[in-house]
Amino acid sequence: MHLKQSSLKLALKEKRFVVTSEVQVPLGDEDSDRLVESLAREKGVVNGSPAQKTELEGVVGDTIKTCTLLTKNDLNPIYQTTTRDKNRYQLQKDLIHAWEAGAQNLLVFTEDYRISGETLQESMFFHVDSGKLISVMDHLRKGITIEKTKLDKKIDFFLGCGVEVLWGKNMPKQGLEEMEDMMNAGAGFFLTTPIFEIDHFAKFMQQAQQFKVPVIAEVMILRTAGMAKFLNRHFKPGLVPEWAIQKLSQTADKQKASIELFTSIVQSLKNICQGVHIVTIGGVDNLGEYLNAARLRPG
């Protein structure tokens, strides 16, 4: 049964500092027991759990099933999708299924890579077709489909949009226009790409203030320098700055350095934005240790 209002929406409305963490969607017939076990560690720890479609060697993960598992485990699913690669009917079908699975939150992306789960998998998300999205969501909010068929109940997602943070460079006109389009579409929050350089991110936030929409910053748990170099080599050059790589490489206690890096970034972000989205990259078993060190619990 749906709550009257998304708990993530309520937390942001009350200006609490929120915490979200992505979950790995099982691939194909993969046993979901391991996912359920990992979800137990997130209960009471996060405000929301994005479920991103995954695909590996032609095998696709069932995002809707994952949303159902999240709901059954008393977690707050955030259904992730794209728009340009779907027509209005496909988009509508997926949104209805996600809502029925218990997802009250929706997250769409502009063109960028996403890093998800344990496979360090890269996916491309095209620029959000805001016109298509608004058309479908306006119908669902009224309790009808785009074919004018009446639904059993009105569907009103709490909408979020992924945005690229350009490491302190001025936001291009197209990027600002996209953020404005999504604000007009009813976006209740923006989710950034990974943050390392706090000063640069603060400059981005100065530009984003005009939209008066909460911003959640993505923070990665990097356990080794090798992992950081892999990301720079295979995902995006310069994603992880050299100073962070040096911190992870020039110490005998890799775990301590990893936790210190995570904690320093999170503590700085608390004064700049309204939440963090944690990408564990296969380190979900140790998530609690990082959260405790950063004194990070959902608002």
TIGUVO-779169 format. One record per residue (C-alpha): x, y, z; residue in one letter. Coordinates in steps of 0.02 Angstrom, whole numbers, plus 50000, padded with zeros to 5 digits. Example, Ala and Ser with C-alpha at 12.3 -4.5 7.8 and 13.67 -1.06 7.14 Angstrom:
<sites>
506154977550390A;506844994750357S;
</sites>
This chain:
<sites>
500005000050000M;500685017149954H;500975030550083L;500155047250052K;501855054850021Q;503565047949975S;504665047250130S;506115053750025L;505045068449970K;504545072050149L;506345071550210A;506915083750076L;505395094950106K;505865095850289E;507655100350236K;508415085050317R;510075078250252F;509615062350158V;510585046650119V;510255035149971T;511235020049911S;511065010349749E;510634991849749V;511224978649628Q;509804971949519V;509974952949500P;510334947349322L;509194934949234G;508734920249346D;510064925049474E;509544920649651D;508894935949740S;509324929149914D;510974938449915R;510094954749871L;508844952050013V;510304949150131E;511154965350078S;509514974850091L;509394970150274A;510984980250303R;510174995750228E;508564995050329K;508455010650436G;510075016950360V;509525025250197V;508075036350141N;507975028149970G;508725014449862S;508845017349674P;508585001649570A;509475003549404Q;509204992349254K;510764981849225T;511304971949073E;512814960649055L;513174950348900E;511364951348845G;510644946449015V;509494959949086V;509094962749269G;507274964149325D;507124981549397T;505284979949438I;505594963949536K;506954972949632T;505754987149675C;504564973949742T;505934966449850L;506394983549916L;504574987149962T;504384970250048K;505944973950150N;505244990650209D;506465000550102L;506045015249990N;506325010449807P;506825023449678I;506425017349503Y;507755022549377Q;507405024249192T;507825033549033T;506615042248916T;507345044448743R;507575025848712D;505725022548751K;504145028448665N;502715035448769R;501835018648779Y;503385009348838Q;503765022848965L;501985022749029Q;501975003849046K;503595003849145D;503015017749261L;501365009049298I;502274992849339H;503535001949449A;502125010549545W;501244993949570E;502894986949635A;502895000149772G;504045013349697A;503465030849737Q;505075038949675N;505675040549496L;507425045049437L;507845049549256V;509525054249182F;510335066349063T;511725059948949E;513065052649061D;513815036249117Y;513205027549273R;514235016349385I;513235002649467S;513404986849568G;514874975049576E;515304973649392T;515864991749367L;514674991949221Q;514505007149107E;512815012449037S;512385027548930M;510895038148977F;510265049948843F;509635067548870H;507955067348954V;506515069948833D;505565081048954S;504085083448837G;503775064748827K;504015062549014L;502835076849058I;501505070248939S;501505052949018V;501635058949199M;500245071949177D;499065058149121H;499555046349261L;499325060049391R;497535062149329K;497225043449343G;497125040049156I;498275032849025T;498835041748866I;497525030748779E;496205038848894K;495925022648991T;495475025449173K;496705018549301L;496235010849469D;497125025149557K;498105040849519K;499995038749501I;501085053049561D;502945049449570F;504175060249664F;505315064749519L;507205066549521G;508425070149380C;510265065649360G;511405080149314V;513235081449265E;514385091549377V;515805098649273L;517125099849410W;516935118549437G;516785123749256K;515345135049210N;513795124949177M;513475125148989P;511875133548929K;511165116848875Q;511445109549048G;510575124049134L;509125122949010E;508935104449046E;508895107649233M;507575121049206E;506555109249096D;506585095949230M;506145108649364M;504625113549260N;504205095049242A;504075094249431G;505805087949479A;505945086949669G;507815083749672F;509375082949565F;510675069049582L;512445073449530T;513875063549455T;515265058349580P;515975072349687I;517795073649743F;518285091949724E;517245101149854I;517715118749799D;517215115049620H;515585107249676F;515205122849779A;515325133049618K;514095121349535F;512915123449682M;512975142349661Q;512315140049484Q;511015127149538A;510295138149675Q;509225147449548Q;508125131949528F;507745130249714K;507765111249697V;508705100349824P;510335092749761V;510975075549814I;512835072849783A;513495056149727E;514945049449831V;515935033949786M;516735021649907I;518465019049834L;519375004949922R;521025005149826T;522065015949711A;521895002349579G;520015004349580M;520185023149558A;521385021049412K;520215008449332F;518795021049337L;519875034549258N;520465022649123R;518825014349077H;517455026749124F;518025044649120K;519775052349122P;520015062949278G;518475056049366L;519525052249520V;520805066249551P;522645062149574E;522675067949755W;521355054949799A;522325041249709I;523905046149803Q;523005045449970K;522445027749934L;524125021849869S;525335029849994Q;524755020650149T;524895003150219A;523135003650290D;522045004450133K;520425002650229Q;520825017150344K;521295028350197A;519705023650104S;518605027750253I;519535044150285E;519285049450103L;517435045350108F;517185053850276T;518085069750224S;517025071650068I;515385068050157V;515725079850301Q;516125094050180S;514545090650078L;513425092350230K;513645111150223N;513375112550035I;511955101249977C;510495091550049Q;511065073650041G;512245060449974V;511995045649859H;513265032049897I;513975020649762V;514765005849851T;515494996949696I;515324979849775G;515704985849951G;513934985450020V;514484973250157D;515544986950234N;514315001250205L;513885002650391G;515705005250437E;515855019950317Y;514215027550375L;514735026250557N;516415034450523A;515565048850431A;514215049950565R;512995047950425L;511225042350454R;509675047450357P;508725062750413G;
</sites>
